[in-house]
Amino acid sequence: MLVPKNHYYTENHLWLRKIGLYDFCVGITDFAQKEIGKIHLVEYIRQESIIGKENHFGAIHGINKTFSLVAPFDFQIVEVNKNIAIKPSHINTDPYNSWFFILSTHISTDEFLTYEEYLKLIK
C-alpha cells in the first residue's frame, strides 16, 4: 500500500500535499480507494466559499461503498480538479496524483497526521 512520506493525512483518509504557505492539494489515500473499489463518481455537494469543520461536502461512489467527504477542519476550496469528474477511475490507478481540489486553510500542519501516524491508523 502506498503512503508517501512527504504528504500529510487526516483520520478520514484524505491526503494533503503542501503547495503554498496555506494551500494544499487534497485527495483520498490509497487505503481509501482500495476500500471503495472502482470509483465511478465523485461529487461535491457544497460549493460554498468556506467549508466548516465536520461538514459533509461531497461523496465518492465506488463499487464496494460510498465514501463521504467530511471536512477535518475549516477551509476554503480554491480550485476543483474537473478532470476527476470526467475520469474518476484515475483515482484507483494513481491516488496521490489524482487530487480533488486545492484548499486554503490557516490551520497548522502540526494538526495533520504524519506518515508514521497515518500508518499506525490503517494497521
Sequence and secondary structure as in RCSB ss.txt:
>XXXX:A:sequence
MLVPKNHYYTENHLWLRKIGLYDFCVGITDFAQKEIGKIHLVEYIRQESIIGKENHFGAIHGINKTFSLVAPFDF
QIVEVNKNIAIKPSHINTDPYNSWFFILSTHISTDEFLTYEEYLKLIK
>XXXX:A:secstr
    TTSEE TTSEEEEE SSSEEEEEE HHHHHHH SEEEEEE    S B TT EEEEEEESS EEEEE SS B
EEEEE HHHHH TTHHHH TTT   EEEE    GGGSB HHHHHHHH 
